[in-house]
Amino acid sequence: MQIHELTTPAALVNTARMSRNIQAMQQRMNTLGVAFRPHVKTTKCIDIAHAQIAAGAKGITVSTLKEAEQFFAAGISDIVYAVGMVAPKLKQAASLIQQGCALKIIADSAESAAAIIAYSRAHSISFEVWIEIDTDGHRSGINPQSDELLSIGHILNQQENTLGGVMTHAGSSYDLHTPEALQILAEQERSLCVHAATRLRAAGLPCPNVSIGSTPTALSAVQLEGVTEVRAGVYVFFDLVMSNVGVCSLDDIALSILTTVIGHQADKGWAIVDAGWMAMSRDRGTQKQANDYGYGQICDVNGKVIEGYQLIAANQEHGILSQVKGDSNQTIATRFPVGSQLRILPNHACATGAQFPTYYPINDEQVIGPAWQRFYGW
């Protein structure tokens, strides 16, 4: 099938770029001497996860228990559920473990830890729990210097084999844009998570796993002493935010959205396409960065960037394409006739990918195989 035969909008994955991204990250982790556990929330796609594991990944990271269920059913059993655990979700997690899934869950409060232990005792099931560490003030986790870290460790250690380690995610790396700043944060992420592990061990508590990672810090770390594994997700596709951060180029972005021009507002300099926010998502992550790409960077149907044109606005099913730089002698209707097809690079690959039930693997101008399924839910 040729790309132009697809119904638009459609999510396309350039398999050559994706494979290059997978191999480059895996090779970097191999060189740094740590295991790599990709975060599959970006794609939620079994075909892609299998490609990551074939390249050398050790297990996966998920953001929902539905993901854990789907990937476990597909034969992947070593899974970290990297969202704080609460009591109502323990039954779902326990069911996976009872089926043979090596599921790791996380806690970042004494309340969460106590709920896990209480459920474990009441139902005679053992959970492996990693304590989430806050290494950059970005979101959740325990201060590695706090007394609460040891309190949580002691609560979890009441049950044999429950305390499995520490983990962190330096999500503030998305706000950076220089190699120097990224290297500093990568070292901060490493050192503070290792420090938390050291404190637990000094208190006589087990801490076999030290798990860190984000795509920018994984690609910027100089050394990873004391770390056992790294997690990263968006690297598999990359996106415009990552390009602005400086860890990829536009030519590395593997995900694009195929769209068709459906009309014009010539007096406004607009072309209307059939990819609105239902296709691109509402994510405007580049808005606060040096290069604002609107709702996405316009490319021709073969994926070549068309300089100066962006998706400047998005309604539910309508996208508005306009020139933002340069001075074209062509009218918008001449430049992009009704019926012509374009591709749009996304701001945030995780959010844009989430809008589609399938990805079409492509190579140049052809769809090279059956669509890859993507799943949803919690």
Disulfide bonds with the S-S distance in Angstrom:
none
